[in-house]
Amino acid sequence: MINTTVKEGKTAAIISHFWVLGLIIAFVMNNSKKNYFTSFYIRQMIGLNLIQFFNSAIIYRYIGANAAWIIGAIVFVLIILSLFSAIKGEEKELPYVGEYFQKWFKNI
C-alpha cells in the first residue's frame, strides 16, 4: 500500500520543487485525488517558498544583501535535499524546519 502511494504521488512531489509554478501544478494535481506523499512535499515546499519570499521582501531590504544571500543559499540546499528525497521515494523532513512545516500546513 505504501509503495503504491509513493509511486502514484512521486511525479507531483517532484514537480512541487520547481518554484511557485511547480508548487501550484502539484497542488492542482493533488487536489482531485489526495496523495499523502505528494501532500508531504507540497507542505515542505510551501514553507521553503515562504522563506524565500520573506528573504527577498524583508531580509534583503532591511538587513542587507549578504544576509539574504546566505539565507538564499541555505534555502537552495534545502530544496535540493528535499528534491533528492522525493526522487528516492522517501519522506524525509527537512533539517530544523521540516517538522514545523508539517504542523503549520497540516490541512493541505
N, CA, C and O atoms as a printed pandas DataFrame, in Angstrom:
     atom_number atom_name residue_name chain_id  residue_number  x_coord  y_coord  z_coord
0              1         N          MET        A               1    0.823   -1.197    0.000
1              2        CA          MET        A               1    0.000    0.000    0.000
2              3         C          MET        A               1    0.865    1.256    0.000
3              4         O          MET        A               1    0.597    2.196   -0.749
4              5         N          ILE        A               2    1.904    1.276    0.841
5              6        CA          ILE        A               2    2.754    2.459    0.929
6              7         C          ILE        A               2    3.514    2.665   -0.381
7              8         O          ILE        A               2    3.660    3.799   -0.837
8              9         N          ASN        A               3    3.998    1.585   -0.986
9             10        CA          ASN        A               3    4.731    1.718   -2.239
10            11         C          ASN        A               3    3.848    2.266   -3.345
11            12         O          ASN        A               3    4.324    3.050   -4.166
12            13         N          THR        A               4    2.576    1.880   -3.395
13            14        CA          THR        A               4    1.689    2.418   -4.426
14            15         C          THR        A               4    1.412    3.893   -4.177
15            16         O          THR        A               4    1.290    4.664   -5.129
16            17         N          THR        A               5    1.313    4.297   -2.915
17            18        CA          THR        A               5    1.116    5.713   -2.603
18            19         C          THR        A               5    2.299    6.537   -3.074
19            20         O          THR        A               5    2.126    7.620   -3.633
20            21         N          VAL        A               6    3.498    6.028   -2.851
21            22        CA          VAL        A               6    4.705    6.734   -3.288
22            23         C          VAL        A               6    4.760    6.788   -4.809
23            24         O          VAL        A               6    5.044    7.842   -5.377
24            25         N          LYS        A               7    4.494    5.673   -5.473
25            26        CA          LYS        A               7    4.543    5.638   -6.937
26            27         C          LYS        A               7    3.522    6.588   -7.557
27            28         O          LYS        A               7    3.819    7.278   -8.532
28            29         N          GLU        A               8    2.315    6.618   -6.983
29            30        CA          GLU        A               8    1.271    7.483   -7.529
30            31         C          GLU        A               8    1.578    8.963   -7.307
31            32         O          GLU        A               8    1.228    9.795   -8.144
32            33         N          GLY        A               9    2.221    9.300   -6.203
33            34        CA          GLY        A               9    2.445   10.697   -5.876
34            35         C          GLY        A               9    3.821   11.233   -6.185
35            36         O          GLY        A               9    4.091   12.415   -5.971
36            37         N          LYS        A              10    4.692   10.384   -6.683
37            38        CA          LYS        A              10    6.091   10.779   -6.885
38            39         C          LYS        A              10    6.238   11.899   -7.910
39            40         O          LYS        A              10    6.997   12.843   -7.689
40            41         N          THR        A              11    5.532   11.806   -9.010
41            42        CA          THR        A              11    5.658   12.820  -10.064
42            43         C          THR        A              11    5.236   14.193   -9.558
43            44         O          THR        A              11    5.948   15.177   -9.757
44            45         N          ALA        A              12    4.093   14.258   -8.911
45            46        CA          ALA        A              12    3.622   15.545   -8.392
46            47         C          ALA        A              12    4.544   16.064   -7.294
47            48         O          ALA        A              12    4.761   17.270   -7.183
48            49         N          ALA        A              13    5.086   15.161   -6.483
49            50        CA          ALA        A              13    6.012   15.580   -5.425
50            51         C          ALA        A              13    7.275   16.204   -6.025
51            52         O          ALA        A              13    7.789   17.194   -5.505
52            53         N          ILE        A              14    7.761   15.632   -7.101
53            54        CA          ILE        A              14    8.949   16.181   -7.766
54            55         C          ILE        A              14    8.625   17.520   -8.422
55            56         O          ILE        A              14    9.418   18.459   -8.354
56            57         N          ILE        A              15    7.461   17.604   -9.054
57            58        CA          ILE        A              15    7.056   18.858   -9.714
58            59         C          ILE        A              15    6.941   19.985   -8.700
59            60         O          ILE        A              15    7.233   21.136   -9.027
60            61         N          SER        A              16    6.525   19.683   -7.481
61            62        CA          SER        A              16    6.340   20.731   -6.465
62            63         C          SER        A              16    7.638   21.457   -6.120
63            64         O          SER        A              16    7.599   22.539   -5.533
64            65         N          HIS        A              17    8.771   20.887   -6.470
65            66        CA          HIS        A              17   10.060   21.502   -6.143
66            67         C          HIS        A              17   10.487   22.585   -7.140
67            68         O          HIS        A              17   11.500   23.252   -6.929
68            69         N          PHE        A              18    9.732   22.761   -8.212
69            70        CA          PHE        A              18   10.130   23.727   -9.232
70            71         C          PHE        A              18    9.406   25.046   -9.032
71            72         O          PHE        A              18    8.470   25.385   -9.756
72            73         N          TRP        A              19    9.868   25.778   -8.032
73            74        CA          TRP        A              19    9.430   27.115   -7.683
74            75         C          TRP        A              19    7.929   27.181   -7.467
75            76         O          TRP        A              19    7.289   26.157   -7.229
76            77         N          VAL        A              20    7.374   28.352   -7.546
77            78        CA          VAL        A              20    5.961   28.554   -7.224
78            79         C          VAL        A              20    5.064   27.917   -8.284
79            80         O          VAL        A              20    4.026   27.347   -7.948
80            81         N          LEU        A              21    5.440   28.003   -9.528
81            82        CA          LEU        A              21    4.622   27.419  -10.594
82            83         C          LEU        A              21    4.510   25.902  -10.432
83            84         O          LEU        A              21    3.419   25.350  -10.570
84            85         N          GLY        A              22    5.597   25.238  -10.147
85            86        CA          GLY        A              22    5.565   23.797   -9.919
86            87         C          GLY        A              22    4.739   23.439   -8.695
87            88         O          GLY        A              22    4.050   22.419   -8.679
88            89         N          LEU        A              23    4.808   24.276   -7.676
89            90        CA          LEU        A              23    4.024   24.061   -6.469
90            91         C          LEU        A              23    2.530   24.154   -6.771
91            92         O          LEU        A              23    1.743   23.347   -6.277
92            93         N          ILE        A              24    2.147   25.124   -7.568
93            94        CA          ILE        A              24    0.734   25.275   -7.953
94            95         C          ILE        A              24    0.282   24.084   -8.789
95            96         O          ILE        A              24   -0.810   23.559   -8.572
96            97         N          ILE        A              25    1.100   23.655   -9.736
97            98        CA          ILE        A              25    0.759   22.499  -10.574
98            99         C          ILE        A              25    0.600   21.248   -9.714
99           100         O          ILE        A              25   -0.353   20.491   -9.894
100          101         N          ALA        A              26    1.519   21.028   -8.791
101          102        CA          ALA        A              26    1.440   19.854   -7.910
102          103         C          ALA        A              26    0.210   19.927   -7.015
103          104         O          ALA        A              26   -0.433   18.909   -6.760
104          105         N          PHE        A              27   -0.117   21.112   -6.542
105          106        CA          PHE        A              27   -1.302   21.286   -5.701
106          107         C          PHE        A              27   -2.567   20.939   -6.470
107          108         O          PHE        A              27   -3.448   20.262   -5.940
108          109         N          VAL        A              28   -2.668   21.395   -7.717
109          110        CA          VAL        A              28   -3.830   21.078   -8.554
110          111         C          VAL        A              28   -3.877   19.582   -8.856
111          112         O          VAL        A              28   -4.948   18.976   -8.818
112          113         N          MET        A              29   -2.736   18.990   -9.152
113          114        CA          MET        A              29   -2.693   17.547   -9.417
114          115         C          MET        A              29   -3.126   16.744   -8.191
115          116         O          MET        A              29   -3.771   15.703   -8.319
116          117         N          ASN        A              30   -2.773   17.224   -7.024
117          118        CA          ASN        A              30   -3.083   16.513   -5.785
118          119         C          ASN        A              30   -4.489   16.817   -5.273
119          120         O          ASN        A              30   -5.000   16.111   -4.403
120          121         N          ASN        A              31   -5.107   17.850   -5.803
121          122        CA          ASN        A              31   -6.406   18.283   -5.310
122          123         C          ASN        A              31   -7.512   17.283   -5.620
123          124         O          ASN        A              31   -8.393   17.064   -4.788
124          125         N          SER        A              32   -7.483   16.675   -6.799
125          126        CA          SER        A              32   -8.555   15.761   -7.180
126          127         C          SER        A              32   -8.471   14.441   -6.420
127          128         O          SER        A              32   -9.491   13.920   -5.968
128          129         N          LYS        A              33   -7.278   13.903   -6.278
129          130        CA          LYS        A              33   -7.083   12.656   -5.540
130          131         C          LYS        A              33   -5.921   12.866   -4.580
131          132         O          LYS        A              33   -4.758   12.873   -4.982
132          133         N          LYS        A              34   -6.253   13.035   -3.316
133          134        CA          LYS        A              34   -5.226   13.325   -2.308
134          135         C          LYS        A              34   -4.247   12.163   -2.180
135          136         O          LYS        A              34   -4.640   11.001   -2.073
136          137         N          ASN        A              35   -2.976   12.507   -2.193
137          138        CA          ASN        A              35   -1.911   11.535   -2.008
138          139         C          ASN        A              35   -1.039   12.033   -0.861
139          140         O          ASN        A              35   -0.548   13.161   -0.899
140          141         N          TYR        A              36   -0.844   11.202    0.154
141          142        CA          TYR        A              36   -0.095   11.633    1.331
142          143         C          TYR        A              36    1.345   12.005    0.990
143          144         O          TYR        A              36    1.875   12.981    1.521
144          145         N          PHE        A              37    1.975   11.245    0.116
145          146        CA          PHE        A              37    3.361   11.509   -0.263
146          147         C          PHE        A              37    3.486   12.877   -0.937
147          148         O          PHE        A              37    4.386   13.654   -0.620
148          149         N          THR        A              38    2.576   13.160   -1.867
149          150        CA          THR        A              38    2.593   14.456   -2.544
150          151         C          THR        A              38    2.302   15.585   -1.563
151          152         O          THR        A              38    2.967   16.621   -1.594
152          153         N          SER        A              39    1.323   15.394   -0.701
153          154        CA          SER        A              39    0.974   16.422    0.282
154          155         C          SER        A              39    2.144   16.729    1.204
155          156         O          SER        A              39    2.360   17.881    1.578
156          157         N          PHE        A              40    2.893   15.708    1.569
157          158        CA          PHE        A              40    4.072   15.888    2.410
158          159         C          PHE        A              40    5.045   16.873    1.758
159          160         O          PHE        A              40    5.516   17.806    2.407
160          161         N          TYR        A              41    5.342   16.665    0.487
161          162        CA          TYR        A              41    6.306   17.532   -0.190
162          163         C          TYR        A              41    5.711   18.884   -0.562
163          164         O          TYR        A              41    6.442   19.870   -0.652
164          165         N          ILE        A              42    4.420   18.951   -0.777
165          166        CA          ILE        A              42    3.791   20.254   -1.007
166          167         C          ILE        A              42    3.923   21.111    0.252
167          168         O          ILE        A              42    4.229   22.300    0.162
168          169         N          ARG        A              43    3.693   20.515    1.423
169          170        CA          ARG        A              43    3.855   21.262    2.678
170          171         C          ARG        A              43    5.296   21.737    2.859
171          172         O          ARG        A              43    5.531   22.868    3.284
172          173         N          GLN        A              44    6.254   20.876    2.539
173          174        CA          GLN        A              44    7.662   21.267    2.656
174          175         C          GLN        A              44    7.966   22.460    1.741
175          176         O          GLN        A              44    8.630   23.416    2.141
176          177         N          MET        A              45    7.471   22.380    0.523
177          178        CA          MET        A              45    7.809   23.419   -0.455
178          179         C          MET        A              45    7.054   24.717   -0.203
179          180         O          MET        A              45    7.563   25.790   -0.525
180          181         N          ILE        A              46    5.860   24.648    0.361
181          182        CA          ILE        A              46    5.166   25.886    0.743
182          183         C          ILE        A              46    6.021   26.627    1.777
183          184         O          ILE        A              46    6.213   27.839    1.678
184          185         N          GLY        A              47    6.519   25.904    2.747
185          186        CA          GLY        A              47    7.368   26.523    3.763
186          187         C          GLY        A              47    8.631   27.134    3.185
187          188         O          GLY        A              47    8.997   28.258    3.527
188          189         N          LEU        A              48    9.300   26.390    2.304
189          190        CA          LEU        A              48   10.534   26.922    1.712
190          191         C          LEU        A              48   10.262   28.118    0.808
191          192         O          LEU        A              48   11.054   29.059    0.774
192          193         N          ASN        A              49    9.156   28.092    0.078
193          194        CA          ASN        A              49    8.817   29.237   -0.764
194          195         C          ASN        A              49    8.466   30.459    0.076
195          196         O          ASN        A              49    8.769   31.585   -0.320
196          197         N          LEU        A              50    7.838   30.257    1.219
197          198        CA          LEU        A              50    7.566   31.387    2.113
198          199         C          LEU        A              50    8.862   31.969    2.664
199          200         O          LEU        A              50    8.998   33.188    2.772
200          201         N          ILE        A              51    9.809   31.110    3.011
201          202        CA          ILE        A              51   11.107   31.606    3.469
202          203         C          ILE        A              51   11.781   32.415    2.364
203          204         O          ILE        A              51   12.349   33.475    2.627
204          205         N          GLN        A              52   11.720   31.916    1.123
205          206        CA          GLN        A              52   12.318   32.658    0.005
206          207         C          GLN        A              52   11.649   34.016   -0.171
207          208         O          GLN        A              52   12.318   35.023   -0.403
208          209         N          PHE        A              53   10.321   34.034   -0.059
209          210        CA          PHE        A              53    9.594   35.296   -0.215
210          211         C          PHE        A              53   10.013   36.297    0.865
211          212         O          PHE        A              53   10.335   37.446    0.563
212          213         N          PHE        A              54   10.005   35.852    2.126
213          214        CA          PHE        A              54   10.398   36.756    3.211
214          215         C          PHE        A              54   11.861   37.149    3.120
215          216         O          PHE        A              54   12.237   38.250    3.522
216          217         N          ASN        A              55   12.677   36.269    2.602
217          218        CA          ASN        A              55   14.088   36.589    2.411
218          219         C          ASN        A              55   14.241   37.751    1.428
219          220         O          ASN        A              55   14.998   38.689    1.679
220          221         N          SER        A              56   13.525   37.681    0.321
221          222        CA          SER        A              56   13.666   38.750   -0.670
222          223         C          SER        A              56   12.906   40.013   -0.276
223          224         O          SER        A              56   13.339   41.118   -0.601
224          225         N          ALA        A              57   11.788   39.864    0.415
225          226        CA          ALA        A              57   10.972   41.030    0.750
226          227         C          ALA        A              57   11.455   41.756    2.001
227          228         O          ALA        A              57   11.350   42.980    2.082
228          229         N          ILE        A              58   11.975   41.029    2.964
229          230        CA          ILE        A              58   12.321   41.655    4.236
230          231         C          ILE        A              58   13.823   41.647    4.507
231          232         O          ILE        A              58   14.416   42.698    4.750
232          233         N          ILE        A              59   14.434   40.475    4.467
233          234        CA          ILE        A              59   15.849   40.367    4.827
234          235         C          ILE        A              59   16.710   41.197    3.878
235          236         O          ILE        A              59   17.551   41.977    4.325
236          237         N          TYR        A              60   16.506   41.035    2.582
237          238        CA          TYR        A              60   17.317   41.766    1.609
238          239         C          TYR        A              60   17.142   43.271    1.774
239          240         O          TYR        A              60   18.113   44.027    1.738
240          241         N          ARG        A              61   15.915   43.690    1.953
241          242        CA          ARG        A              61   15.621   45.114    2.005
242          243         C          ARG        A              61   16.115   45.769    3.294
243          244         O          ARG        A              61   16.663   46.871    3.257
244          245         N          TYR        A              62   15.924   45.099    4.434
245          246        CA          TYR        A              62   16.193   45.759    5.708
246          247         C          TYR        A              62   17.494   45.332    6.384
247          248         O          TYR        A              62   18.056   46.097    7.168
248          249         N          ILE        A              63   17.976   44.140    6.100
249          250        CA          ILE        A              63   19.203   43.690    6.759
250          251         C          ILE        A              63   20.394   43.771    5.817
251          252         O          ILE        A              63   21.475   44.199    6.223
252          253         N          GLY        A              64   20.213   43.368    4.573
253          254        CA          GLY        A              64   21.291   43.508    3.622
254          255         C          GLY        A              64   21.413   42.332    2.668
255          256         O          GLY        A              64   20.856   41.255    2.882
256          257         N          ALA        A              65   22.159   42.582    1.617
257          258        CA          ALA        A              65   22.306   41.585    0.564
258          259         C          ALA        A              65   23.105   40.372    1.025
259          260         O          ALA        A              65   22.816   39.251    0.605
260          261         N          ASN        A              66   24.094   40.573    1.871
261          262        CA          ASN        A              66   24.906   39.443    2.328
262          263         C          ASN        A              66   24.084   38.451    3.148
263          264         O          ASN        A              66   24.198   37.240    2.960
264          265         N          ALA        A              67   23.271   38.959    4.043
265          266        CA          ALA        A              67   22.413   38.085    4.849
266          267         C          ALA        A              67   21.404   37.368    3.964
267          268         O          ALA        A              67   21.142   36.180    4.150
268          269         N          ALA        A              68   20.845   38.081    3.013
269          270        CA          ALA        A              68   19.877   37.478    2.094
270          271         C          ALA        A              68   20.535   36.409    1.229
271          272         O          ALA        A              68   19.929   35.380    0.932
272          273         N          TRP        A              69   21.768   36.657    0.832
273          274        CA          TRP        A              69   22.479   35.664    0.018
274          275         C          TRP        A              69   22.719   34.393    0.821
275          276         O          TRP        A              69   22.552   33.291    0.298
276          277         N          ILE        A              70   23.103   34.531    2.066
277          278        CA          ILE        A              70   23.354   33.363    2.918
278          279         C          ILE        A              70   22.066   32.567    3.132
279          280         O          ILE        A              70   22.069   31.342    3.013
280          281         N          ILE        A              71   20.992   33.237    3.440
281          282        CA          ILE        A              71   19.712   32.558    3.634
282          283         C          ILE        A              71   19.256   31.910    2.335
283          284         O          ILE        A              71   18.747   30.789    2.340
284          285         N          GLY        A              72   19.439   32.617    1.220
285          286        CA          GLY        A              72   19.076   32.049   -0.087
286          287         C          GLY        A              72   19.862   30.790   -0.408
287          288         O          GLY        A              72   19.311   29.836   -0.957
288          289         N          ALA        A              73   21.139   30.782   -0.071
289          290        CA          ALA        A              73   21.962   29.589   -0.305
290          291         C          ALA        A              73   21.499   28.428    0.563
291          292         O          ALA        A              73   21.464   27.286    0.106
292          293         N          ILE        A              74   21.143   28.713    1.811
293          294        CA          ILE        A              74   20.648   27.663    2.705
294          295         C          ILE        A              74   19.330   27.100    2.181
295          296         O          ILE        A              74   19.131   25.885    2.183
296          297         N          VAL        A              75   18.443   27.962    1.740
297          298        CA          VAL        A              75   17.163   27.505    1.189
298          299         C          VAL        A              75   17.390   26.664   -0.059
299          300         O          VAL        A              75   16.714   25.654   -0.255
300          301         N          PHE        A              76   18.327   27.066   -0.899
301          302        CA          PHE        A              76   18.631   26.299   -2.107
302          303         C          PHE        A              76   19.110   24.892   -1.754
303          304         O          PHE        A              76   18.689   23.917   -2.375
304          305         N          VAL        A              77   19.983   24.789   -0.764
305          306        CA          VAL        A              77   20.463   23.469   -0.330
306          307         C          VAL        A              77   19.306   22.630    0.207
307          308         O          VAL        A              77   19.228   21.434   -0.072
308          309         N          LEU        A              78   18.408   23.248    0.973
309          310        CA          LEU        A              78   17.251   22.514    1.496
310          311         C          LEU        A              78   16.329   22.032    0.378
311          312         O          LEU        A              78   15.771   20.938    0.460
312          313         N          ILE        A              79   16.169   22.836   -0.655
313          314        CA          ILE        A              79   15.355   22.420   -1.802
314          315         C          ILE        A              79   15.990   21.221   -2.493
315          316         O          ILE        A              79   15.293   20.274   -2.858
316          317         N          ILE        A              80   17.285   21.252   -2.673
317          318        CA          ILE        A              80   17.985   20.131   -3.314
318          319         C          ILE        A              80   17.863   18.865   -2.469
319          320         O          ILE        A              80   17.607   17.787   -3.006
320          321         N          LEU        A              81   18.044   18.986   -1.149
321          322        CA          LEU        A              81   17.888   17.827   -0.264
322          323         C          LEU        A              81   16.482   17.244   -0.365
323          324         O          LEU        A              81   16.307   16.028   -0.439
324          325         N          SER        A              82   15.494   18.114   -0.366
325          326        CA          SER        A              82   14.109   17.674   -0.453
326          327         C          SER        A              82   13.819   17.021   -1.802
327          328         O          SER        A              82   13.116   16.013   -1.868
328          329         N          LEU        A              83   14.355   17.590   -2.867
329          330        CA          LEU        A              83   14.152   17.032   -4.206
330          331         C          LEU        A              83   14.746   15.633   -4.306
331          332         O          LEU        A              83   14.108   14.726   -4.841
332          333         N          PHE        A              84   15.951   15.450   -3.799
333          334        CA          PHE        A              84   16.569   14.115   -3.851
334          335         C          PHE        A              84   15.776   13.103   -3.032
335          336         O          PHE        A              84   15.662   11.944   -3.432
336          337         N          SER        A              85   15.234   13.515   -1.910
337          338        CA          SER        A              85   14.412   12.608   -1.109
338          339         C          SER        A              85   13.134   12.231   -1.848
339          340         O          SER        A              85   12.691   11.084   -1.776
340          341         N          ALA        A              86   12.542   13.184   -2.554
341          342        CA          ALA        A              86   11.326   12.897   -3.326
342          343         C          ALA        A              86   11.642   11.949   -4.478
343          344         O          ALA        A              86   10.860   11.043   -4.767
344          345         N          ILE        A              87   12.768   12.150   -5.129
345          346        CA          ILE        A              87   13.160   11.276   -6.238
346          347         C          ILE        A              87   13.385    9.855   -5.734
347          348         O          ILE        A              87   13.020    8.890   -6.406
348          349         N          LYS        A              88   13.986    9.723   -4.554
349          350        CA          LYS        A              88   14.230    8.395   -3.972
350          351         C          LYS        A              88   12.948    7.740   -3.475
351          352         O          LYS        A              88   12.918    6.527   -3.266
352          353         N          GLY        A              89   11.891    8.520   -3.285
353          354        CA          GLY        A              89   10.642    7.984   -2.762
354          355         C          GLY        A              89   10.619    7.898   -1.247
355          356         O          GLY        A              89    9.897    7.079   -0.679
356          357         N          GLU        A              90   11.405    8.738   -0.593
357          358        CA          GLU        A              90   11.484    8.758    0.863
358          359         C          GLU        A              90   10.811   10.011    1.403
359          360         O          GLU        A              90   10.892   11.081    0.800
360          361         N          GLU        A              91   10.154    9.870    2.532
361          362        CA          GLU        A              91    9.584   11.027    3.218
362          363         C          GLU        A              91   10.558   11.482    4.288
363          364         O          GLU        A              91   10.532   10.983    5.414
364          365         N          LYS        A              92   11.402   12.413    3.943
365          366        CA          LYS        A              92   12.374   12.947    4.893
366          367         C          LYS        A              92   12.039   14.403    5.163
367          368         O          LYS        A              92   11.950   15.221    4.247
368          369         N          GLU        A              93   11.854   14.708    6.440
369          370        CA          GLU        A              93   11.629   16.104    6.799
370          371         C          GLU        A              93   12.936   16.878    6.664
371          372         O          GLU        A              93   14.025   16.343    6.875
372          373         N          LEU        A              94   12.797   18.131    6.312
373          374        CA          LEU        A              94   13.973   18.986    6.205
374          375         C          LEU        A              94   14.568   19.223    7.586
375          376         O          LEU        A              94   13.837   19.266    8.576
376          377         N          PRO        A              95   15.880   19.376    7.663
377          378        CA          PRO        A              95   16.508   19.644    8.960
378          379         C          PRO        A              95   16.002   20.967    9.555
379          380         O          PRO        A              95   15.876   21.967    8.849
380          381         N          TYR        A              96   15.723   20.954   10.828
381          382        CA          TYR        A              96   15.324   22.111   11.631
382          383         C          TYR        A              96   13.930   22.648   11.333
383          384         O          TYR        A              96   13.206   22.969   12.276
384          385         N          VAL        A              97   13.521   22.763   10.091
385          386        CA          VAL        A              97   12.253   23.423    9.762
386          387         C          VAL        A              97   11.169   22.468    9.263
387          388         O          VAL        A              97    9.993   22.831    9.252
388          389         N          GLY        A              98   11.535   21.279    8.860
389          390        CA          GLY        A              98   10.592   20.349    8.250
390          391         C          GLY        A              98    9.419   19.982    9.130
391          392         O          GLY        A              98    8.283   19.934    8.659
392          393         N          GLU        A              99    9.675   19.723   10.400
393          394        CA          GLU        A              99    8.577   19.335   11.288
394          395         C          GLU        A              99    7.609   20.496   11.508
395          396         O          GLU        A              99    6.408   20.278   11.670
396          397         N          TYR        A             100    8.122   21.727   11.514
397          398        CA          TYR        A             100    7.251   22.890   11.645
398          399         C          TYR        A             100    6.372   23.053   10.412
399          400         O          TYR        A             100    5.184   23.350   10.536
400          401         N          PHE        A             101    6.938   22.865    9.236
401          402        CA          PHE        A             101    6.148   22.966    8.009
402          403         C          PHE        A             101    5.021   21.937    8.000
403          404         O          PHE        A             101    3.905   22.235    7.574
404          405         N          GLN        A             102    5.315   20.728    8.471
405          406        CA          GLN        A             102    4.299   19.678    8.500
406          407         C          GLN        A             102    3.177   20.032    9.476
407          408         O          GLN        A             102    2.014   19.724    9.217
408          409         N          LYS        A             103    3.512   20.672   10.586
409          410        CA          LYS        A             103    2.494   21.077   11.564
410          411         C          LYS        A             103    1.698   22.276   11.072
411          412         O          LYS        A             103    0.470   22.283   11.158
412          413         N          TRP        A             104    2.380   23.283   10.561
413          414        CA          TRP        A             104    1.714   24.512   10.167
414          415         C          TRP        A             104    0.771   24.328    8.993
415          416         O          TRP        A             104   -0.286   24.956    8.940
416          417         N          PHE        A             105    1.142   23.473    8.057
417          418        CA          PHE        A             105    0.348   23.294    6.843
418          419         C          PHE        A             105   -0.329   21.926    6.807
419          420         O          PHE        A             105   -0.517   21.362    5.729
420          421         N          LYS        A             106   -0.698   21.386    7.964
421          422        CA          LYS        A             106   -1.248   20.038    8.038
422          423         C          LYS        A             106   -2.587   19.878    7.329
423          424         O          LYS        A             106   -2.980   18.750    7.029
424          425         N          ASN        A             107   -3.293   20.955    7.053
425          426        CA          ASN        A             107   -4.598   20.863    6.376
426          427         C          ASN        A             107   -4.478   20.719    4.869
427          428         O          ASN        A             107   -5.485   20.582    4.175
428          429         N          ILE        A             108   -3.259   20.748    4.363
429          430        CA          ILE        A             108   -3.061   20.630    2.910
430          431         C          ILE        A             108   -2.864   19.187    2.550
431          432         O          ILE        A             108   -2.681   18.863    1.377
